């Protein structure tokens, strides 16, 4: 293997970081942060809690992103000095420290570069995630619950807020389905490659003969609707059902008909919400989820129409995308990017960044090749 000259690699990383700065437009970012700071300081900000949360979340995200870039610029300068010191002092320990820092720096610059690839129409949006158990019986329901925990843990690791709108519990174990929001800028662009079928292979904890079981769960990712979107829902096109919430819950949650299920008759899309105590609040949340799903349906129809006009065949990422094998060996492998991890426990605990970064790059290539 050829030895890479640290000076050359530092120059390459400096160039990559300069490109990232140009794409992110730091001067504009600083102005936006100042404007958001003024909004956040307004005394009447929390008169509208939803808007206040959006302002503070966006401000926090942009400050974090700016700090991330500035920190990398400083680290590149520091690491150059460290290599020079190691060379002048002929110090093996300092050289070893510099080599470790360079590996970490390369990883962090590459991770930030991925952020610049999120330039799709809805990539900057928050995300709505729906998980459904598929083939595999009780194991599939348990698998769906494991995936729910995996994504919530991933969001927690990044400091992203989440809100579960609806959970439909299975009879024996696990869940039939769940819908939750990831409340952070660029959550949709970051997660959209997770859309598809996830396959689990393991010794079933529900089989008294200890046999191996394969089970499947589907993950659906859609962008949250904003005021600028034109999604009109006719009340006459809706069937509204109210029912008693099921599963774990506090006193009052499971004793009134507060849960709401909406069926959009023209499309057959069904959404529910049961996390609030009030039927009106649950209906409002369900309407937000329905609007998001209709927006995504509209986007897919428009994309299919454009592909047809261009004479292209449309491909979907909504097929089997990743295998999680716990027996007879342990591995998690993405079928599109080839990324593998030999520690499924860590992945299922939310360590997804390597998979997500690779699939963002993969999707960008697919979109570029198809344009």
C-alpha positions as CSV (number, residue, x, y, z in Angstrom):
1,X,0.0,0.0,0.0
2,X,1.4,3.4,-1.0
3,X,2.2,5.7,1.9
4,X,0.3,9.0,1.7
5,X,2.3,12.1,2.5
6,X,0.6,13.9,5.4
7,X,1.3,17.3,3.8
8,X,-0.5,16.2,0.6
9,X,-3.5,14.8,2.5
10,X,-3.7,18.0,4.6
11,X,-3.7,20.0,1.4
12,X,-6.5,17.8,-0.1
13,X,-8.6,18.1,3.1
14,X,-8.1,21.9,3.1
15,X,-9.4,22.0,-0.5
16,X,-12.4,19.8,0.4
17,X,-13.2,22.0,3.4
18,X,-12.9,25.1,1.2
19,X,-15.4,23.6,-1.2
20,X,-17.7,22.8,1.7
21,X,-17.5,26.4,3.0
22,X,-18.4,27.7,-0.5
23,X,-21.5,25.4,-0.7
24,X,-22.7,26.3,2.8
25,X,-22.0,30.0,2.2
26,X,-20.8,30.9,5.7
27,X,-21.4,34.6,5.4
28,X,-25.1,34.0,4.6
29,X,-25.2,31.5,7.4
30,X,-23.9,34.0,9.9
31,X,-26.6,36.5,8.8
32,X,-29.3,33.9,9.1
33,X,-28.1,33.0,12.6
34,X,-28.2,36.7,13.6
35,X,-31.7,37.0,12.3
36,X,-32.9,33.8,14.1
37,X,-31.2,35.0,17.2
38,X,-33.3,38.2,17.1
39,X,-36.5,36.1,16.6
40,X,-35.5,33.8,19.5
41,X,-35.1,36.8,21.7
42,X,-38.5,38.3,21.0
43,X,-40.6,38.4,24.2
44,X,-43.7,37.0,22.4
45,X,-41.9,34.1,20.8
46,X,-43.6,31.4,22.9
47,X,-47.1,32.8,22.2
48,X,-46.9,30.3,19.2
49,X,-45.1,27.3,20.7
50,X,-44.8,25.4,17.3
51,X,-43.2,28.4,15.6
52,X,-41.0,29.0,18.6
53,X,-39.8,25.4,18.5
54,X,-39.0,25.7,14.8
55,X,-37.0,29.0,15.3
56,X,-35.0,27.7,18.3
57,X,-34.4,24.3,16.6
58,X,-33.2,25.9,13.4
59,X,-31.0,28.4,15.3
60,X,-29.4,25.6,17.3
61,X,-28.8,23.5,14.1
62,X,-27.2,26.4,12.2
63,X,-25.0,27.4,15.1
64,X,-23.9,23.8,15.5
65,X,-23.1,23.6,11.8
66,X,-21.1,26.8,11.7
67,X,-19.2,25.7,14.8
68,X,-18.5,22.4,13.1
69,X,-16.9,24.1,10.1
70,X,-14.9,26.6,12.1
71,X,-13.7,23.8,14.4
72,X,-12.4,21.8,11.4
73,X,-10.6,24.8,10.0
74,X,-8.8,25.2,13.3
75,X,-8.0,21.5,13.5
76,X,-6.4,21.5,10.1
77,X,-4.1,24.4,11.2
78,X,-3.3,22.6,14.5
79,X,-2.5,19.3,12.8
80,X,-0.1,20.9,10.4
81,X,1.8,22.4,13.3
82,X,1.8,19.0,15.0
83,X,3.4,17.3,12.0
84,X,6.0,20.0,11.7
85,X,6.8,19.6,15.4
86,X,7.1,15.8,15.1
87,X,9.5,16.3,12.1
88,X,11.7,19.0,13.7
89,X,11.9,17.1,17.1
90,X,12.1,13.6,15.4
91,X,9.5,12.6,18.0
92,X,7.8,9.3,17.3
93,X,5.1,9.8,19.9
94,X,4.1,13.2,18.5
95,X,4.1,11.7,15.0
96,X,1.8,8.9,16.2
97,X,-0.6,11.4,17.8
98,X,-0.6,13.5,14.6
99,X,-1.4,10.4,12.5
100,X,-4.4,9.6,14.8
101,X,-5.6,13.2,14.6
102,X,-5.3,13.1,10.8
103,X,-7.5,9.9,10.6
104,X,-10.1,11.5,12.8
105,X,-10.0,14.8,10.8
106,X,-10.4,12.9,7.5
107,X,-13.5,11.1,8.9
108,X,-15.1,14.4,10.2
109,X,-14.4,16.3,6.9
110,X,-15.9,13.5,4.9
111,X,-19.0,13.4,7.2
112,X,-19.5,17.2,6.8
113,X,-19.1,16.9,3.0
114,X,-22.1,14.5,3.0
115,X,-24.2,17.4,4.4
116,X,-23.5,19.4,1.2
117,X,-25.1,16.7,-0.8
118,X,-28.5,17.3,0.8
119,X,-29.7,19.7,-1.9
120,X,-33.0,18.1,-2.8
121,X,-36.3,20.1,-2.8
122,X,-37.4,18.7,0.6
123,X,-34.1,17.6,2.0
124,X,-34.0,20.5,4.6
125,X,-37.3,19.4,6.1
126,X,-38.0,17.5,9.3
127,X,-39.0,13.9,8.7
128,X,-42.0,11.6,9.4
129,X,-41.0,8.0,9.8
130,X,-43.5,5.1,9.7
131,X,-42.4,1.5,10.5
132,X,-44.7,-1.4,9.7
133,X,-44.2,-5.1,10.5
134,X,-44.3,-7.3,7.4
135,X,-43.8,-11.0,6.9
136,X,-42.6,-13.0,9.9
137,X,-45.5,-13.1,12.4
138,X,-44.6,-12.2,16.0
139,X,-40.9,-12.0,15.1
140,X,-41.8,-9.3,12.5
141,X,-43.7,-7.3,15.1
142,X,-40.8,-7.6,17.5
143,X,-38.4,-6.6,14.7
144,X,-40.5,-3.5,13.9
145,X,-40.2,-2.4,17.6
146,X,-36.5,-3.0,17.4
147,X,-36.3,-0.7,14.4
148,X,-38.3,2.0,16.2
149,X,-35.9,1.9,19.1
150,X,-32.9,2.0,16.6
151,X,-34.1,5.2,14.9
152,X,-35.1,6.9,18.1
153,X,-31.7,6.1,19.6
154,X,-30.0,7.4,16.4
155,X,-31.9,10.7,16.8
156,X,-31.0,10.9,20.5
157,X,-27.3,10.5,19.7
158,X,-27.5,13.5,17.5
159,X,-29.6,15.6,19.9
160,X,-32.6,15.5,17.6
161,X,-36.1,15.7,19.1
162,X,-38.6,13.0,18.3
163,X,-42.4,12.8,18.8
164,X,-44.3,9.5,18.5
165,X,-47.7,10.1,16.9
166,X,-49.1,6.6,16.9
167,X,-48.1,3.1,18.0
168,X,-50.2,0.1,17.1
169,X,-49.2,-2.8,19.4
170,X,-49.2,-6.4,18.3
171,X,-51.1,-9.0,20.5
172,X,-48.2,-11.1,21.6
173,X,-45.1,-8.8,21.4
174,X,-43.8,-5.9,19.4
175,X,-45.7,-3.5,17.2
176,X,-47.8,-3.6,14.1
177,X,-46.8,-0.1,13.2
178,X,-45.6,3.2,14.5
179,X,-45.3,6.8,13.2
180,X,-43.0,9.4,14.7
181,X,-41.4,12.7,13.7
182,X,-37.7,13.6,13.8
183,X,-37.7,17.3,14.6
184,X,-34.5,18.6,13.2
185,X,-33.5,20.5,10.0
186,X,-32.3,18.1,7.2
187,X,-33.8,15.1,9.0
188,X,-35.7,14.1,5.8
189,X,-32.7,14.5,3.5
190,X,-30.5,12.6,6.0
191,X,-33.0,9.7,6.5
192,X,-34.7,9.3,3.2
193,X,-32.3,6.6,2.1
194,X,-33.6,4.4,5.0
195,X,-36.9,4.0,3.1
196,X,-37.4,0.4,2.2
197,X,-37.6,-3.1,3.6
198,X,-35.2,-4.2,6.4
199,X,-34.6,-8.0,6.9
200,X,-33.7,-9.7,10.2
201,X,-32.3,-13.2,10.5
202,X,-31.9,-14.6,14.0
203,X,-32.8,-17.4,16.4
204,X,-36.4,-16.6,17.3
205,X,-37.0,-15.9,21.0
206,X,-40.6,-16.8,20.4
207,X,-39.9,-20.3,19.1
208,X,-39.6,-23.0,21.8
209,X,-37.6,-25.1,19.4
210,X,-35.0,-22.4,19.0
211,X,-35.2,-22.3,15.2
212,X,-33.8,-19.6,12.9
213,X,-36.4,-17.1,11.7
214,X,-36.4,-14.5,8.9
215,X,-38.6,-11.5,9.4
216,X,-39.2,-8.2,7.6
217,X,-40.3,-4.7,8.4
218,X,-40.9,-1.7,6.2
219,X,-39.6,1.8,6.8
220,X,-41.3,4.8,5.1
221,X,-39.8,8.3,5.3
222,X,-41.6,11.4,4.2
223,X,-40.9,15.2,4.6
224,X,-43.0,17.2,7.0
225,X,-45.4,19.6,5.3
226,X,-44.8,23.3,5.6
227,X,-47.1,26.3,5.0
228,X,-45.7,26.9,1.5
229,X,-46.9,23.5,0.4
230,X,-50.3,23.4,-1.4
231,X,-51.9,20.3,-0.1
232,X,-55.7,20.7,0.0
233,X,-57.7,18.1,1.7
234,X,-61.4,18.1,1.2
235,X,-63.3,17.1,4.4
236,X,-65.7,15.2,2.3
237,X,-62.8,12.9,1.2
238,X,-62.1,11.9,4.8
239,X,-63.6,9.2,7.0
240,X,-62.9,10.0,10.6
241,X,-63.0,7.2,13.2
242,X,-62.4,7.8,16.9
243,X,-61.5,5.0,19.3
244,X,-59.8,4.3,22.6
245,X,-56.0,4.4,22.7
246,X,-54.3,1.0,23.2
247,X,-51.1,-0.2,24.7
248,X,-49.1,1.4,27.5
249,X,-50.3,4.9,28.6
250,X,-51.0,7.1,31.5
251,X,-54.4,7.4,33.3
252,X,-56.8,9.1,31.0
253,X,-55.1,8.1,27.8
254,X,-56.6,4.7,27.6
255,X,-60.0,5.5,29.2
256,X,-61.5,7.9,26.6
257,X,-62.1,7.8,22.9
258,X,-59.4,10.3,22.1
259,X,-57.5,8.4,19.4
260,X,-58.3,9.4,15.8
261,X,-57.9,7.4,12.6
262,X,-58.3,9.3,9.2
263,X,-58.9,7.5,6.0
264,X,-58.4,9.5,2.8
265,X,-61.0,7.9,0.5
266,X,-59.6,8.9,-2.9
267,X,-56.1,7.4,-2.2
268,X,-56.9,4.9,0.6
269,X,-54.2,6.3,2.8
270,X,-54.9,5.7,6.5
271,X,-53.2,7.5,9.4
272,X,-53.8,7.5,13.1
273,X,-52.7,9.4,16.1
274,X,-53.2,8.5,19.8
275,X,-50.4,10.2,21.7
276,X,-52.4,13.2,22.9
277,X,-55.1,13.3,25.5
278,X,-57.4,15.5,23.4
279,X,-59.3,14.1,20.4
280,X,-58.9,17.5,18.6
281,X,-55.1,17.4,19.2
282,X,-54.9,13.9,17.8
283,X,-56.9,14.9,14.8
284,X,-54.6,17.9,14.1
285,X,-51.5,15.6,14.4
286,X,-53.1,13.0,12.1
287,X,-53.9,15.7,9.5
288,X,-50.3,16.7,9.6
289,X,-49.2,13.1,8.9
290,X,-51.8,12.7,6.2
291,X,-50.7,15.9,4.5
292,X,-47.1,14.7,4.5
293,X,-48.0,11.4,2.9
294,X,-50.1,13.2,0.3
295,X,-47.2,15.5,-0.4
296,X,-44.9,12.6,-0.9
297,X,-47.4,10.9,-3.2
298,X,-47.7,14.0,-5.3
299,X,-43.9,14.3,-5.5
300,X,-43.6,10.6,-6.6
301,X,-46.3,11.1,-9.2
302,X,-44.6,14.2,-10.6
303,X,-41.2,12.4,-10.7
304,X,-42.8,9.4,-12.5
305,X,-44.4,11.7,-15.1
306,X,-41.1,13.4,-15.8
307,X,-39.3,10.1,-16.1
308,X,-42.0,8.9,-18.6
309,X,-41.6,12.1,-20.7
310,X,-37.9,11.5,-20.8
311,X,-38.4,7.8,-21.7
312,X,-36.7,6.6,-18.5
313,X,-37.7,3.7,-16.3
314,X,-38.4,4.7,-12.7
315,X,-36.6,2.8,-10.0
316,X,-37.7,2.7,-6.4
317,X,-35.5,2.5,-3.3
318,X,-38.5,1.0,-1.5
319,X,-37.3,-2.6,-1.8
320,X,-35.2,-4.7,0.5
321,X,-32.3,-2.4,1.4
322,X,-30.5,-3.9,4.4
323,X,-29.9,-7.3,6.1
324,X,-29.3,-7.7,9.8
325,X,-28.0,-11.2,10.5
326,X,-27.7,-12.3,14.2
327,X,-27.3,-16.0,13.5
328,X,-25.3,-18.1,12.4
329,X,-22.9,-15.2,12.2
330,X,-23.2,-11.5,13.0
331,X,-23.3,-8.8,10.3
332,X,-25.3,-5.9,9.1
333,X,-25.0,-5.3,5.3
334,X,-26.5,-2.6,3.1
335,X,-27.5,-4.2,-0.3
336,X,-27.0,-0.9,-2.2
337,X,-23.8,0.5,-0.9
338,X,-22.1,-2.7,0.3
339,X,-21.3,-1.1,3.7
340,X,-21.0,-3.7,6.4
341,X,-20.7,-3.7,10.2
342,X,-19.8,-6.7,12.3
343,X,-21.4,-5.5,15.4
344,X,-25.2,-5.6,15.0
345,X,-25.8,-4.7,18.6
346,X,-24.1,-1.3,18.1
347,X,-26.1,-0.6,14.9
348,X,-29.4,-1.6,16.6
349,X,-28.4,0.9,19.3
350,X,-28.5,3.7,16.8
351,X,-24.9,3.6,15.4
352,X,-26.2,4.3,11.8
353,X,-24.0,7.1,10.6
354,X,-21.7,5.1,8.4
355,X,-24.7,3.5,6.6
356,X,-26.5,6.8,6.2
357,X,-23.5,8.7,4.9
358,X,-22.8,6.0,2.3
359,X,-26.5,5.8,1.1
360,X,-26.6,9.6,0.8
361,X,-23.6,9.5,-1.5
362,X,-25.2,6.5,-3.4
363,X,-28.5,8.3,-3.9
364,X,-26.7,11.4,-5.1
365,X,-24.9,9.3,-7.8
366,X,-28.2,7.7,-8.8
367,X,-29.8,11.1,-9.2
368,X,-26.8,12.5,-11.0
369,X,-26.7,9.6,-13.4
370,X,-30.4,9.8,-14.1
371,X,-30.4,13.6,-14.7
